[in-house]
């Protein structure tokens, strides 16, 4: 490797590492802010909080890596141009492509690493992250009751309006739903004005002391007509204590793995296998429903034989079906038409319900396909951001953290917005998942080609003369100069 390649690569790596660490720290703070409600007030030790952040870090890489490459490229080549180092290189016969050669090789290997990271590390971290979030509340059930939402603790679902006290154990506005023993939902509702939550780390019993409340319990009589006589049982209490057995919950290990197959937890081979199964399932359901609906409405199934029905017989059957109501009385006609309308309404409801189900399955397929393409998009985005940032830095001839940050943020926001827009439209079947995932890359690739061409040929970012030349000619025609 020549001295020039070492110098350019060293300058880029130092800038890239600094920018990557800063941006990564900023996005980690954003993650902490998003999930602060799940971390605060749960009495979690430092190790569990560290694991929570470690499992959430890999999902940040697809955002931080392209932005870091873009910003580092603009800053590196902007400094070279600002300090007239590019002028010295060009005077020695070294072109921009020759200067970028070592960085192109580095970005190539970095894009491969990005793909492997997105294909292997991110799915595993996503799976661990989702399960760890779900198990935090079970590890600390005494402090797992959040305000303004229902929290499941044992066989009880508890909602409180406000928590107070040193440890948040004083509850106000309590609503409790108790699950039925026979598994048919909740028949018992308990409402209390206030209460206290008492727990002990050495005990498997979580104690709820309720004050000034009511019990409501549905009673299901043997005869249905007796239900109006006994709709529910209501009783009042001044103080009541509920003991919840937490022996099973406290035995939960936060490292316990209960894998849930979602699109973000699968690698390329698993996504392709899942997509194949989803496509087959969708096709089978469409065929099955079409056969069932044809039988229901009386449409004959097409025969495999090549023999066709004679045309005269079809005309005769059509005439018979047209005059079939003439053989019935008015009352019978009314009954037949009502039955036909009822059958038609039921068929339409069945078609609409099936259409909704098929649309949901198609969206699931689209989401899986987008997740598959995204693993390749991140690798291409590394190259794309480099070929935008490096020529742009050479054109604007500004280094440091001023103007380069402005350009980098504008370009990356455009890239991220187009990418998000494309995926949203693809999820709703507005375009193919391939186009939705690659839309941002397809739109910004011409920009990268244009910037590289202009930087190679020493053309500025915007030619002001080309813009103002028509206006200048028009001005001269209106106000001609005097001889």
N, C-alpha and C positions, 0 to 999 in steps of 0.2 A: 504494500500500500504506500502510495506516494505521500509526501509531506502535505500537499494540498488536501488530499482525501482525509488524512488524519486530523488536520486542522478544522475542516468543515464538520466532520463527524463529531469531534470533541465539542465544538461550539454548540452544535445542535443538541447533543445528548445532555449537556449541562442545562441548557434552557428547557429542554423537554422534561427532564427530571424535576426541575424546580416548579414548572407550571403544573405538572401532573400532581405533585404533592399538594400544592395550594388548592387546586380545583377539587381534588379528592377530599380534602378536609372540609371544603365548603359543602360538598354534596353529602358528606357524613353528617354534618350539622343539620342539613335539611331532613335527613332520615330520622335523626333524633327528634327533631321538631314534629315530624309527622306521627311518630309512634310514642310521643312523650306520655300520652294517657295510658299506654300499656306498660310503661316502665315506672312511672311515678306512683308512689303509694302502694306498691306491691311488696315492700320489704325484701327486695331482691339484693343478693350480695353482689360484689364487684365482678366476680367470675361469671355469673349468669348474665349480667349486663354486657360484659365483654363478649360473651358468646353470641348474644343477641345482635350486637353490632357486627361481629365477624360474619355471621350468616347473611346479613343484609348488605355487606360491602360488595360482593361480586356483581350484584345487579346494577351497581353504579358504573362499572367499567364501560359498558357500551355507550354511556353518555360522556364520561370523562376522557376516554382515550381519543376519539376523533377530535374533540375540542382542543385537547392538549397538543396533538399533532398540528392542527391548524394554527394555533397561537404560536407555538414554538417555531414553525416554519416562517411565519410572517416576521417574527422578532429576529430570527437568525439571519435571514436574507436581507431584512431591512437594515440591520446593523452593518452587514457587509457592504451594502450599497451606500449607506450614509457615511461610512468611513472611507469611501472611495477605493475599497479593496476590490470591488467588481471592476472598476475602471482599470486597475493595475492588471487584473486577470485578463481582461479583454485585450489590453494592449500587448499582452504576452501571447495572444492567440488562443486563450482558454475560453470556451463558450459556456453558456449557462447550463447546457445539458451535461457538459464535462464536469462542472462544479457540483451538480446534483447527483452524480453517478454513485458515490458512496452512500448517500442518503437514500437513493432509490433501492439499493440492495438491502439496506437496513429496514426500510419500510416494508419491503417484500417479506422478510422474515417476521417482522412485527405483525403483519396482517395474518400470517399463518398461525402465529401464537394466539392472536385474537380469536381466530376461528376455533382453535382447539379449546381455548378458554370458554368461549360461548357454548361449545358443544359438550364439554365435560364438567367444568367447574361450576358454571352458573346453574345448570339443572340440579346438581347435587346440593348446592348451597340454597337454592330456592326450596327444595324439598325439606331440608333441615330447618330453614327459617319458618316455614308455614307450621310445621309440627311443634317447633319450639314456642311460637306465639300461642298456639292452642293449649300447650301444657303449662304455661306460666301460671294461669289462674288456678290450675289444679295443684300446683306445688305449694301455693300460698292461698288456700281457700278462705282463710279468716280475713284477708284484705282484698278479696277478689270481687267485691260488690262495688260496682261503679254507679255514679249518680245518673239518674234519668234514663236508665236502660235496664232491661231484664237480664238477670244473671242466674244461671243454673248452678245450684249447689245441692248435690244429692238429688232427692226426689222433689225439691222445692225450686220454683222459679221466682226470684225476688227482685223487686224494683223499689228503689228509695228515691225520694225527691231531693234530699239533701243529707250530707254527711258532715259531722262536726266532731269536736273532741280532739284530743292530742293525737290519737291513732286512728281517727275517723270511725270510731266505734259507736258514736251517738247517731241514730238514724231518725229521720223525720219523713212522714208521708210514706208509709210502708204498704206495699201490695204484694201478697204472696199467693201463688198458684201451686197447689199440691197435686202431684201426679196420682192418678188412680192406680190401685193395685192390680186391676184387671187389664190395664193398658189401653183404655179407651179415652184418653185425654185427661183433662183436669175437671174434676167435679167440685172441688173445695177451693174457695177463695177466702183469704184472710186479709182484712184491711185494719191497720192500726195507725193511730195518730203519731206515735213516736215509739222508740224502743232502743235497746242497747245490744250490741254485739259483743259477746264474751267468748274468748278463745284462749287456748293454752298450747304452747308448742309441745308440751309433754303429753297432751291429751288428744284423743281422736274424736272428741265431741265438740261441735260448734254450737254454742248456746245463744238463742235469740230470745230476749226478754221483751215482750210486747206490752204496751200500755194503751188502754182506752181504744178498744177495737171491736170488730164484729167478725163472726164466722158466717159464711154463706156456703151452703152445700146443696147440690142438686140431688133430688130423690127420684129414682126411676122405679115407678110402681110396676106391678106385673101386668096390669091392664092399661092400655094406652089412654083410654077415656078418663082414667083416674088421675092423669097427669095434671089436668087443670085444677084439680082440688088440692094437690100438693106440689106446687111448682118448685119450691126449695125450702130449706130449713135455715132460719136466721137466729143467731144467738149473740149476745153481747158479753164482753168481759172487761174487767178493770186491769187485770194483769194475767199474762199467759206466757209460758215458757215452752219453747220448741227446741228439742235436742236433735241435732243432725249428726248422724254417724259418718265420720270422714275417714274411716279406716281404709276404705278402698281408694279414696282420692289421694290420701297422703302417701300411699304406696306407689304413686305414679312417678316414674323416672322421666325427667325432662329429656333424656337422651333416647327414650323409647321411640322406636321408629314405627310409625303407622302410615306407610306411604300412600298418598293419594295421587293417582295418575292425573295430572293436569298438563297442559301444553307446555308450561314453563319448566316442568320437571323432567322432560324427555330430551334425549339427544336425537341426532339425525336419523339413525336407524330405527329407533323407537317411534319417532314421529311418522316415518314412512309406513311402518307396520300398522300404527294406529289409524292413519289415513286410509290405508287399504281396507281395514275393517269397517271404518265409518262409511266409506263409499258403498261397500257391499250391503251394509245394513240399510242405508238410505234407499238403494235401488230395490232391495227386497221388499221394503215397506211400501214403496210406490206401486210395485207390481201387485202385491197382496191387496192393497186398498182398492186399486182399480178393478181387480177381479171381483172383490166383494161388492163394490158399488154397482158394477154392471149387473151382477146377479140380483141385487136388491131392486133396481129400477127396471129389470126385465130385458136388458140388452143382451142378445144372444152372443155367446162367445164364438169367436171365429174358429171355424173348423180347420184342421190341418190338411184335410183332403182338398184337392183342387177342383172338385165338383162345385159348380155355382148353382144357386137357386134360380129356376126359370123366371123370366121377367113377368110373364102373365100371372104366375102364382103370387108374385109380390104385389102386383096391382090389385088382384082380387082380395088379398089379405088386407091391403090398405083400405079398400072400400068397406070391408066388413068391420074393421076397427073404427072407421069414421062414423058408421051408423050403429055402433054397438049399443049406445044409450037408448035407442028407439025401442028396444025390447023391454025396457023397465018402466015402472010407474014413476010419478014425480017424487014420491017419498024415497023410493029406491035410488033414483038419480041423485037426490040431495045427499043421501048417505054415501053413495059412491064418490061423489065429488068431495065431500068432507074428508073421507078416508084418503083420497088422492092428494088433497092439500096437506093433510097431516103427514103423509109419507114424504111429500115434497119438502116440507119444512124440516123434517127429521133428517132427510138426506142432505139438505143444505147445511144444517148444523154439523153433521158428521164431516162434510167436506171442509167447512171452515175450521173445525177443530183439528182435522188432519193436516190442513194447510199450515196452521200455526205450528204444529209439531214438526212438520217437514222443514219449515223456515228455521226453526230453532236448531234442528240437526244440521242444516246447511251452514248456519252461522258457526256452529261448532267446528265443522270441517274447514271453513274459512279461517277461523282462528288458529287451527293447527297448521294450516298451510302457511299462514303469515309467520308463525313461530319458526317454521322450517326455513323460510327464506331469510328471516332476520339474522340467522347464524352466518349466512354468506354476505349479507349486507354490511355487517360490522367490519368484515375483512376488506371489502371494497371501499368502505367509507374511509379507512386509514389512507389508502392510496389517493382517494378523491380529495380529502382535506389537504394532503401534502401538495398535490399538483395545483391546488387553489392557493394555498398559503405561500409556497416558495416563490412563484412568479409575482404574486401580489406584493410580497415584501420587497422584491427587486424593483418593482415599478414605483411604489410609494416612497421608497428610500427613507424609511423611518423605522428606527428600532425602539427599544425600551418598552414601557408599559402604557404609552399614551395612545396614539393613533392605531397601532396594531390591535389593541384590545377592542377598540370600536369596530374595526372591520371584522375581527374574528367573531365577536358577539353577534353582529348583524348576519353574517353568513351562517353561523351555526343555528341561530334562531330560525332563519329561513329553512335550513335543512331539517331541523327538528319539527317545525310546523308542517311542512309538506309531508314529512314522513308520518306524522300523527294523522293528518287529514287523509292521506292515502289509505292508511290502515282502517280508519273509521268507515270510509266509503266501501272498502273491500269487505268489511264485516257485514255490511248491510246489502251485499250483492250489487253495489253500484258499479263495481269493476272487478276484474279478476284479482285474487290474492297476490299473484305474481306482480301485477302492475301496482297494486297498492303498496306492497313492500318495497319495490324498487323505484317508485315514482320520484322520490327526492334525489336518488342517484342519477336517474335519467335526465332530470331537469338541470342539475348542477354540473353534469359532465361537460356540456358545451361551454359553460363558464370556465372550467378548468382548461379546456383546449384553447379557448380564446385568450386567457391570461398567459398561458405558456407561449403562445404564438407572439403576443405583443411584447412579452418580456425578452424573448429570444431576439426579436428584431428591433429592440430598443425603441418601442413605441409606447407613449404614455398611456395612462389608464383611460383618459378621455381626451380626445382631440377637440379643443375648444374652437379652433378655426373652422372645423367642419360644421359645427353647430351654428356658429354666428355668421358664416359666409353668406347664406341666403338672405339673412336680415340686412347684412351690409350692402349687398347688391340692390335690394329693394330700397334702402335708404338713399343710395346714390341716385337711383332713378327718380325718386320723389324730389330730392334736393340736389340737383346737379351742381358740381363745383364751377365757379366762375373762372374763365380764362384770364 
